[in-house]
Amino acid sequence: MKSIATRWMTVATLVCAATAAQCETQVATQTLHVGDQIARLHLLTASERTYLRYNIDGNGKRSATDIWRRKVSFEGSGSDRVIRISQRWDSATPDEYRLLEEATFQAQNMKPIQIRRDVQRGGKSSSRTYRFLEGHVTGTATERSPALDVKLDEPMFDFVTDIELLQTLPWSPGYSVSIPFYEPGGDAPGRYRFEVVGEDRLAMPNGQTADAWVVASNYNVEDGPVKRFWFAKGTQIMIREEVTWKDGLSYIKTLQWDEPAPLKPRKTAGQS
């Protein structure tokens, strides 16, 4: 039996082949800019989630990589209201490490303000603070890295908090979006395209099932692997992420615990 995702993609292909104009409409890409009104920003609410990251080799062997915890909170009011996203990675491998990251954003549009990153590895610790400023991003110096000052051609969203931003977009059949992303200290700033490639139903750790949008991106590598995300319909919380490399090794991130539960959309101020 074909999966929901396979059936949906088959229907979409037949529609596009039959009606070229309709196909062009389906794949029209929204160009998102920092500062734009975000369609479903109300879905980003105070929460705490835990994800397990693991890999599966070509022989089917599973190996845990780390535990990934994320917390979303809100502070202040009016024009001073900010979103705070805290993340923690704890290794599940002999190469022990812990990474803590705390980022703040303007609450009305997720425009990045600042990131603080603390890393512990091999008995050593390092801390670095990044600031998203007008036209550039700066970072403090560390023992191993000089001060950072990266010029921007356009304002960027914080790449490390991509799943929170992706949670707020208007996913639907045929929807795609171009997003300007930058992870301070990582690859050069750039735009990345994400698109809905199907729908699926996943089993959850609590025994329930979740209907999800399947979203994909090749991260601008034409012959590289495609990363897929599963966002629960209704709340659009990410419940799975997966990428498979040419050597057959798959990296998977899956939701283990969520507070509140991802299957029930939560009311926000002004909703009844």
Secondary structure as a PSIPRED ss2 file (coil, helix, strand):
# PSIPRED VFORMAT (PSIPRED V4.0)

   1 M C   1.000  0.000  0.000
   2 K C   1.000  0.000  0.000
   3 S C   1.000  0.000  0.000
   4 I H   0.000  1.000  0.000
   5 A H   0.000  1.000  0.000
   6 T H   0.000  1.000  0.000
   7 R H   0.000  1.000  0.000
   8 W H   0.000  1.000  0.000
   9 M H   0.000  1.000  0.000
  10 T H   0.000  1.000  0.000
  11 V H   0.000  1.000  0.000
  12 A H   0.000  1.000  0.000
  13 T H   0.000  1.000  0.000
  14 L H   0.000  1.000  0.000
  15 V H   0.000  1.000  0.000
  16 C H   0.000  1.000  0.000
  17 A H   0.000  1.000  0.000
  18 A H   0.000  1.000  0.000
  19 T C   1.000  0.000  0.000
  20 A H   0.000  1.000  0.000
  21 A H   0.000  1.000  0.000
  22 Q H   0.000  1.000  0.000
  23 C H   0.000  1.000  0.000
  24 E H   0.000  1.000  0.000
  25 T H   0.000  1.000  0.000
  26 Q H   0.000  1.000  0.000
  27 V H   0.000  1.000  0.000
  28 A C   1.000  0.000  0.000
  29 T E   0.000  0.000  1.000
  30 Q E   0.000  0.000  1.000
  31 T E   0.000  0.000  1.000
  32 L C   1.000  0.000  0.000
  33 H C   1.000  0.000  0.000
  34 V C   1.000  0.000  0.000
  35 G C   1.000  0.000  0.000
  36 D C   1.000  0.000  0.000
  37 Q C   1.000  0.000  0.000
  38 I C   1.000  0.000  0.000
  39 A C   1.000  0.000  0.000
  40 R C   1.000  0.000  0.000
  41 L H   0.000  1.000  0.000
  42 H H   0.000  1.000  0.000
  43 L H   0.000  1.000  0.000
  44 L C   1.000  0.000  0.000
  45 T C   1.000  0.000  0.000
  46 A C   1.000  0.000  0.000
  47 S E   0.000  0.000  1.000
  48 E E   0.000  0.000  1.000
  49 R E   0.000  0.000  1.000
  50 T E   0.000  0.000  1.000
  51 Y E   0.000  0.000  1.000
  52 L E   0.000  0.000  1.000
  53 R E   0.000  0.000  1.000
  54 Y E   0.000  0.000  1.000
  55 N E   0.000  0.000  1.000
  56 I E   0.000  0.000  1.000
  57 D C   1.000  0.000  0.000
  58 G C   1.000  0.000  0.000
  59 N C   1.000  0.000  0.000
  60 G C   1.000  0.000  0.000
  61 K C   1.000  0.000  0.000
  62 R E   0.000  0.000  1.000
  63 S E   0.000  0.000  1.000
  64 A E   0.000  0.000  1.000
  65 T E   0.000  0.000  1.000
  66 D E   0.000  0.000  1.000
  67 I E   0.000  0.000  1.000
  68 W E   0.000  0.000  1.000
  69 R E   0.000  0.000  1.000
  70 R E   0.000  0.000  1.000
  71 K E   0.000  0.000  1.000
  72 V E   0.000  0.000  1.000
  73 S E   0.000  0.000  1.000
  74 F E   0.000  0.000  1.000
  75 E E   0.000  0.000  1.000
  76 G C   1.000  0.000  0.000
  77 S C   1.000  0.000  0.000
  78 G H   0.000  1.000  0.000
  79 S H   0.000  1.000  0.000
  80 D H   0.000  1.000  0.000
  81 R C   1.000  0.000  0.000
  82 V E   0.000  0.000  1.000
  83 I E   0.000  0.000  1.000
  84 R E   0.000  0.000  1.000
  85 I E   0.000  0.000  1.000
  86 S E   0.000  0.000  1.000
  87 Q E   0.000  0.000  1.000
  88 R E   0.000  0.000  1.000
  89 W E   0.000  0.000  1.000
  90 D E   0.000  0.000  1.000
  91 S E   0.000  0.000  1.000
  92 A C   1.000  0.000  0.000
  93 T C   1.000  0.000  0.000
  94 P C   1.000  0.000  0.000
  95 D C   1.000  0.000  0.000
  96 E C   1.000  0.000  0.000
  97 Y E   0.000  0.000  1.000
  98 R E   0.000  0.000  1.000
  99 L E   0.000  0.000  1.000
 100 L E   0.000  0.000  1.000
 101 E E   0.000  0.000  1.000
 102 E E   0.000  0.000  1.000
 103 A E   0.000  0.000  1.000
 104 T E   0.000  0.000  1.000
 105 F E   0.000  0.000  1.000
 106 Q E   0.000  0.000  1.000
 107 A C   1.000  0.000  0.000
 108 Q C   1.000  0.000  0.000
 109 N C   1.000  0.000  0.000
 110 M C   1.000  0.000  0.000
 111 K C   1.000  0.000  0.000
 112 P E   0.000  0.000  1.000
 113 I E   0.000  0.000  1.000
 114 Q E   0.000  0.000  1.000
 115 I E   0.000  0.000  1.000
 116 R E   0.000  0.000  1.000
 117 R E   0.000  0.000  1.000
 118 D E   0.000  0.000  1.000
 119 V E   0.000  0.000  1.000
 120 Q E   0.000  0.000  1.000
 121 R E   0.000  0.000  1.000
 122 G C   1.000  0.000  0.000
 123 G C   1.000  0.000  0.000
 124 K E   0.000  0.000  1.000
 125 S E   0.000  0.000  1.000
 126 S E   0.000  0.000  1.000
 127 S E   0.000  0.000  1.000
 128 R E   0.000  0.000  1.000
 129 T E   0.000  0.000  1.000
 130 Y E   0.000  0.000  1.000
 131 R E   0.000  0.000  1.000
 132 F E   0.000  0.000  1.000
 133 L E   0.000  0.000  1.000
 134 E C   1.000  0.000  0.000
 135 G C   1.000  0.000  0.000
 136 H E   0.000  0.000  1.000
 137 V E   0.000  0.000  1.000
 138 T E   0.000  0.000  1.000
 139 G E   0.000  0.000  1.000
 140 T C   1.000  0.000  0.000
 141 A C   1.000  0.000  0.000
 142 T C   1.000  0.000  0.000
 143 E C   1.000  0.000  0.000
 144 R C   1.000  0.000  0.000
 145 S C   1.000  0.000  0.000
 146 P C   1.000  0.000  0.000
 147 A C   1.000  0.000  0.000
 148 L E   0.000  0.000  1.000
 149 D E   0.000  0.000  1.000
 150 V E   0.000  0.000  1.000
 151 K E   0.000  0.000  1.000
 152 L C   1.000  0.000  0.000
 153 D C   1.000  0.000  0.000
 154 E C   1.000  0.000  0.000
 155 P C   1.000  0.000  0.000
 156 M C   1.000  0.000  0.000
 157 F E   0.000  0.000  1.000
 158 D E   0.000  0.000  1.000
 159 F H   0.000  1.000  0.000
 160 V H   0.000  1.000  0.000
 161 T H   0.000  1.000  0.000
 162 D H   0.000  1.000  0.000
 163 I H   0.000  1.000  0.000
 164 E H   0.000  1.000  0.000
 165 L H   0.000  1.000  0.000
 166 L H   0.000  1.000  0.000
 167 Q H   0.000  1.000  0.000
 168 T C   1.000  0.000  0.000
 169 L C   1.000  0.000  0.000
 170 P C   1.000  0.000  0.000
 171 W C   1.000  0.000  0.000
 172 S C   1.000  0.000  0.000
 173 P C   1.000  0.000  0.000
 174 G C   1.000  0.000  0.000
 175 Y C   1.000  0.000  0.000
 176 S E   0.000  0.000  1.000
 177 V E   0.000  0.000  1.000
 178 S E   0.000  0.000  1.000
 179 I E   0.000  0.000  1.000
 180 P E   0.000  0.000  1.000
 181 F E   0.000  0.000  1.000
 182 Y E   0.000  0.000  1.000
 183 E C   1.000  0.000  0.000
 184 P C   1.000  0.000  0.000
 185 G C   1.000  0.000  0.000
 186 G C   1.000  0.000  0.000
 187 D C   1.000  0.000  0.000
 188 A C   1.000  0.000  0.000
 189 P C   1.000  0.000  0.000
 190 G E   0.000  0.000  1.000
 191 R E   0.000  0.000  1.000
 192 Y E   0.000  0.000  1.000
 193 R E   0.000  0.000  1.000
 194 F E   0.000  0.000  1.000
 195 E E   0.000  0.000  1.000
 196 V E   0.000  0.000  1.000
 197 V E   0.000  0.000  1.000
 198 G E   0.000  0.000  1.000
 199 E E   0.000  0.000  1.000
 200 D E   0.000  0.000  1.000
 201 R E   0.000  0.000  1.000
 202 L E   0.000  0.000  1.000
 203 A E   0.000  0.000  1.000
 204 M C   1.000  0.000  0.000
 205 P C   1.000  0.000  0.000
 206 N C   1.000  0.000  0.000
 207 G C   1.000  0.000  0.000
 208 Q C   1.000  0.000  0.000
 209 T E   0.000  0.000  1.000
 210 A E   0.000  0.000  1.000
 211 D E   0.000  0.000  1.000
 212 A E   0.000  0.000  1.000
 213 W E   0.000  0.000  1.000
 214 V E   0.000  0.000  1.000
 215 V E   0.000  0.000  1.000
 216 A E   0.000  0.000  1.000
 217 S E   0.000  0.000  1.000
 218 N C   1.000  0.000  0.000
 219 Y C   1.000  0.000  0.000
 220 N C   1.000  0.000  0.000
 221 V C   1.000  0.000  0.000
 222 E C   1.000  0.000  0.000
 223 D C   1.000  0.000  0.000
 224 G C   1.000  0.000  0.000
 225 P C   1.000  0.000  0.000
 226 V C   1.000  0.000  0.000
 227 K E   0.000  0.000  1.000
 228 R E   0.000  0.000  1.000
 229 F E   0.000  0.000  1.000
 230 W E   0.000  0.000  1.000
 231 F E   0.000  0.000  1.000
 232 A E   0.000  0.000  1.000
 233 K C   1.000  0.000  0.000
 234 G C   1.000  0.000  0.000
 235 T C   1.000  0.000  0.000
 236 Q C   1.000  0.000  0.000
 237 I C   1.000  0.000  0.000
 238 M E   0.000  0.000  1.000
 239 I E   0.000  0.000  1.000
 240 R E   0.000  0.000  1.000
 241 E E   0.000  0.000  1.000
 242 E E   0.000  0.000  1.000
 243 V E   0.000  0.000  1.000
 244 T E   0.000  0.000  1.000
 245 W C   1.000  0.000  0.000
 246 K C   1.000  0.000  0.000
 247 D C   1.000  0.000  0.000
 248 G C   1.000  0.000  0.000
 249 L C   1.000  0.000  0.000
 250 S E   0.000  0.000  1.000
 251 Y E   0.000  0.000  1.000
 252 I E   0.000  0.000  1.000
 253 K E   0.000  0.000  1.000
 254 T E   0.000  0.000  1.000
 255 L E   0.000  0.000  1.000
 256 Q E   0.000  0.000  1.000
 257 W E   0.000  0.000  1.000
 258 D E   0.000  0.000  1.000
 259 E E   0.000  0.000  1.000
 260 P C   1.000  0.000  0.000
 261 A C   1.000  0.000  0.000
 262 P C   1.000  0.000  0.000
 263 L C   1.000  0.000  0.000
 264 K C   1.000  0.000  0.000
 265 P C   1.000  0.000  0.000
 266 R C   1.000  0.000  0.000
 267 K C   1.000  0.000  0.000
 268 T C   1.000  0.000  0.000
 269 A C   1.000  0.000  0.000
 270 G C   1.000  0.000  0.000
 271 Q C   1.000  0.000  0.000
 272 S C   1.000  0.000  0.000
